[in-house]
Amino acid sequence: MRNKEKFGIQQFGVLVNLLRDRQAFLEEIRQGVRLQNKISSLFILSHRCCTSEYNRVRQPYQLNQD
């Protein structure tokens, strides 16, 4: 469980760096600095956000169907 928590914190850190200084983040991408880590983290975070939003929107619909 500890590794999952650490991985989640690392992913969140990538997002925070993007939000904190977008220009520096994009410059690191141009230079290839930890590029694979950034790609993976942003992909996983976007999937989690989409899944959360999907479940949030879907829940009231399911309640009305019962």
URQUISUL-V519167 format. One record per pair of residues at least 12 apart in sequence whose C-alpha atoms are under 8 Angstrom apart, sorted by the first residue. I is the first residue (numbers start at 1). GAP is how many residues later the second one is. Records with the same first field share a line. If there is no record, write none. Layout:
BEGIN
I=GAP, GAP
END
This chain:
BEGIN
10=31
11=30, 31, 33, 34
12=29, 33
14=24, 27, 28
15=26, 27
END
